[in-house]
């Protein structure tokens, strides 16, 4: 059985499932691509916070 025949046999439900799978894979790829950037931002903030001078973290947050 050809793949397109299999999809056509499933009807509209298969098209909806394929669309939802595409959205899911897009979210997965997006998360994998943005995770290193978020980790770099967390490291940058952690490096900015100086805990040795007695100030609290709240005083060092830049708004």
Secondary structure as the mmCIF struct_conf table of DSSP 4:
data_model
#
loop_
_struct_conf.conf_type_id
_struct_conf.id
_struct_conf.beg_label_comp_id
_struct_conf.beg_label_asym_id
_struct_conf.beg_label_seq_id
_struct_conf.end_label_comp_id
_struct_conf.end_label_asym_id
_struct_conf.end_label_seq_id
HELX_RH_AL_P HELX_RH_AL_P1 UNK A 3 UNK A 10
TURN_TY1_P TURN_TY1_P1 UNK A 11 UNK A 11
HELX_RH_AL_P HELX_RH_AL_P2 UNK A 12 UNK A 48
BEND BEND1 UNK A 52 UNK A 54
HELX_RH_AL_P HELX_RH_AL_P3 UNK A 57 UNK A 60
#
